[in-house]
């Protein structure tokens, strides 16, 4: 009986030892030198926008600032202008004019003496493009 016991125990130990001493499974991933990697590069499409050309004249009288729209090569495409006038006293004027008319003068009247530091006019064109069309000290 002892002989059977020791034989079975020996077989179990051999089976366990053989299973534990086996080399690990071989990796089936190909070596790096045979792998082909193709990077995907995305390039943003940049379209050049050509500056628009419209003309304005700004004058300052004693109690008002006058802005005259003189037209220009892109006058037909101008949809609106946003006018920003900061003053020396810290106040500011913001006004948007839809569909400005060529040759028309837009006046900004002050209660006292006009004290505009500068005038900034941003034009919005039919294609949605916005551009500063005039920035001038007064």
C-alpha positions in Angstrom: 0.0 0.0 0.0 2.9 2.3 0.8 4.3 1.6 -2.6 1.1 2.7 -4.4 1.0 5.8 -2.2 4.5 6.8 -3.0 4.1 6.0 -6.7 0.9 8.2 -6.9 2.6 10.9 -5.0 5.6 10.8 -7.3 3.5 10.9 -10.4 1.5 13.9 -9.1 4.8 15.7 -8.3 6.2 15.0 -11.7 3.0 16.2 -13.4 3.1 19.4 -11.4 6.8 19.9 -12.1 6.5 19.3 -15.8 3.6 21.8 -16.1 5.4 24.5 -14.1 8.8 24.1 -15.8 7.4 24.5 -19.3 8.6 27.6 -21.2 6.1 30.4 -21.6 4.0 30.4 -24.8 5.7 32.1 -27.8 4.3 35.5 -28.7 2.8 35.5 -32.2 3.2 39.3 -32.8 5.6 39.9 -35.7 8.9 41.6 -35.0 8.9 45.4 -35.2 11.0 45.5 -38.4 8.3 43.6 -40.3 5.4 45.7 -39.0 4.2 48.4 -41.4 2.9 51.6 -39.7 1.3 54.2 -41.9 0.6 57.5 -40.1 -2.5 59.4 -41.0 -1.8 63.1 -41.3 -4.7 65.6 -41.5 -3.9 69.0 -42.8 -6.4 71.8 -42.2 -7.7 73.5 -45.3 -6.8 77.2 -45.1 -8.5 79.5 -47.5 -6.9 82.9 -47.9 -9.3 85.8 -47.4 -8.5 88.9 -49.3 -9.0 92.1 -47.4 -12.0 94.1 -48.3 -11.6 97.8 -49.3 -14.1 100.4 -48.3 -13.4 104.1 -47.4 -14.6 106.2 -44.5 -13.8 109.8 -43.4 -13.9 110.8 -39.8 -14.1 114.5 -38.7 -14.6 116.0 -35.2 -16.5 119.2 -34.8 -17.0 121.0 -31.5 -20.0 118.9 -30.3 -20.0 116.0 -32.7 -18.1 113.3 -34.5 -19.0 112.8 -38.2 -18.3 109.5 -40.1 -18.8 109.6 -43.8 -19.1 106.4 -45.8 -17.3 107.1 -49.2 -17.8 103.6 -50.7 -15.0 101.7 -52.3 -14.4 98.6 -54.5 -16.2 96.3 -52.0 -19.0 98.7 -51.1 -21.6 96.4 -52.6 -20.7 93.6 -50.2 -20.8 95.6 -47.0 -23.8 94.6 -44.9 -23.2 96.5 -41.6 -20.7 98.5 -39.7 -20.0 98.5 -36.0 -18.7 101.8 -34.7 -16.8 102.1 -31.4 -15.7 105.5 -30.1 -13.9 105.6 -26.7 -13.8 109.1 -25.2 -11.2 110.8 -23.0 -13.7 111.0 -20.1 -14.0 107.2 -20.0 -17.4 107.0 -21.7 -17.8 105.2 -25.0 -20.1 105.1 -28.0 -21.1 101.8 -29.6 -23.4 101.7 -32.6 -24.2 99.3 -35.3 -25.5 100.5 -38.7 -27.1 98.0 -41.0 -26.8 98.5 -44.7 -24.8 101.7 -44.7 -25.4 104.1 -47.6 -22.5 105.3 -49.7 -22.1 109.1 -49.4 -24.1 109.3 -46.1 -22.7 111.0 -43.0 -23.4 109.4 -39.6 -23.2 112.0 -36.8 -22.6 111.3 -33.1 -23.6 114.4 -31.1 -22.2 115.0 -27.6 -24.0 117.0 -24.9 -20.8 119.1 -24.3 -17.6 119.2 -26.2 -16.8 116.2 -28.3 -13.9 114.3 -26.7 -13.3 111.2 -28.8 -9.9 109.5 -28.5 -10.2 107.4 -31.6 -12.7 105.7 -33.9 -12.8 102.0 -34.7 -15.1 100.8 -37.5 -15.6 97.1 -38.1 -17.3 96.1 -41.4 -19.3 92.9 -41.8 -19.5 91.7 -45.4 -22.0 89.4 -47.2 -19.9 86.3 -46.8 -19.7 86.8 -43.1 -16.2 88.1 -43.1 -15.5 90.8 -40.5 -12.6 93.3 -40.8 -11.5 96.5 -39.2 -12.0 99.0 -42.1 -10.9 102.1 -40.2 -9.1 102.8 -36.9 -8.2 106.4 -36.6 -7.4 108.9 -33.8 -9.6 112.0 -33.9 
